[in-house]
Amino acid sequence: MLIGTVPVIAMNQILYKSYLKSEISNSTQTMTAQALVLVNQLVQSGYMDGNMNDVNDAILDQMAETWNGRIRIIDSRFRVIKDTYGRDSGKYCVDQAVIQGLAGAYSELYDAGTHSLWFVEPITSLDQEADILGAIAVNVDTTGIEKPLQEQQENMRMLEVTFFCIILLLTVFVLQIMLKPLNTLADSIRNAAEGNRNGSVEVANYKETQRISDAFNKTWNRMQILDESRQEFVSNVAHELKTPMTSIRVLADSLNSMGEAPVELYQEFMQDISREIDRESKIIDDLLSLTRLDKSGEALNISKMNINELMELILKRLTPIANQRSIELLFESYRPVMADIDEVKLTLAVTNLVENAIKYNKEGGWVKLSLNADHQYFYIKVSDSGCGIPEDAMEHIFERFYRVDKARSRETGGTGLGLSISKSIVLLHHGAIKAYSKMGEGTTFVVRIPLNYIAE
């Protein structure tokens, strides 16, 4: 509406002022030419020399009436010898315009506020010397000049109002067409927010609405996946916590129903109960670790560390577990590496990877931990000689409570949370983790972490 109406209004004002200026200029030129003829007639008749007569006075009165203004004839001594209004005759008139006129200069002034036009024309003799005999001062009312233009401007204003109404109706009509897809999109999103969503939002009238629809659908699908993941996680937590409790209850009920049994049997049952309690405790500890890592405000205790020494320390701690299954631990370092890390958290992440490689390896196998770096990142590679991971399970191994072999995981005391914890810790360090595996040949996990930690 502004684009349609403001230029029209501005153009109307510009045209009015331009036409008014042109009309004033033309009228002034006409009156100046007529005044010059009148002045020559006055000089020829000796009017400026005191030879005043009724004929010249009548001509001046008629000319003033024709111009709808006032004419004053002023002699060289600033005395008004003729005033068509009859008020200043015989008086002296000393103002800037008259002074300039008696000096031989022409001057004019238009005042739009008072609707008046003044101009002063010098009166000179007709001989070669052209002496200044006086001046003619004309004051004209420009209302008659402005009125036709004002009427024309009023007509233009009526056109402006009409044009504005047309623009208003057109704007409302166009807006209804343009906003209809947006209203449809808003209704669809509102229905989805209220849980009444059937299918995806699809409003493809404009590229913008199509992009919004696609973004909303992706967000909604992601939310559904997260909700399903949350429900599955809660179900898995309940199941994982219930399993040890069920085992403990069965063992306890068995003990109670035995009556008098050998002490060795009681000790065996109590050891089984103790193992189930340890397993329950490990699940709870891992859940608490994940909860802390999931918090957006979880802060890292970053410090500059020697990664080579840290990797050697991790392998040293896990050597007793590896020796139980005759698994050889190898460490391969290509260069010294110093990096900004959280020692406790990164130790936990790498320990989970190496411990999994030991647990799910074959008897007498090997686990190799490699460390390398470039100018920006350091790389930790954990490889094993295990049986490998099936291809269809690779995309799920970092999910919580996911196990490739559930029976074997429980036998080794796994909770299904280790890889999830490791991935969360690596992501907190602004790093990345990937897994590569081939059935029968083993598995390799590659961790990439920046050498310099930059806080978000």
Secondary structure, 3 states (H helix, E strand, C coil): CHHHHHHHHHHHHHHHHHHHHHHHHHHHHHHHHHHHHHHHHHHHCCHHHCCCCHHHHHHHHHHHHHHCEEEEEEECCCEEEEECCCCCCCCECCCHHHHHHHCCCCEEEEECCCCEEEEEEEEECCCCCCCEEEEEEEEEECHHHHHHHHHHHHHHHHHHHHHHHHHHHHHHHHHHHHHHHHHHHHHHHHHHHCCCCCCCCCCCCCHHHHHHHHHHHHHHHHHHHHHHHHHHHHHHHHHHHHHHHHHHHHHHHHHHHHCCCCHHHHHHHHHHHHHHHHHHHHHHHHHHHHHHHHCCCCCCCEEEEEHHHHHHHHHHHHHHHHHHCCCEEEEEECCCCEEEEEHHHHHHHHHHHHHHHHHCCCCCCEEEEEEEECCCEEEEEEEECCCCCCHHHHHHCCCCCCCCCHHHHHHCCCCCCHHHHHHHHHHHCCCEEEEEEECCCEEEEEEEEECCCCCC
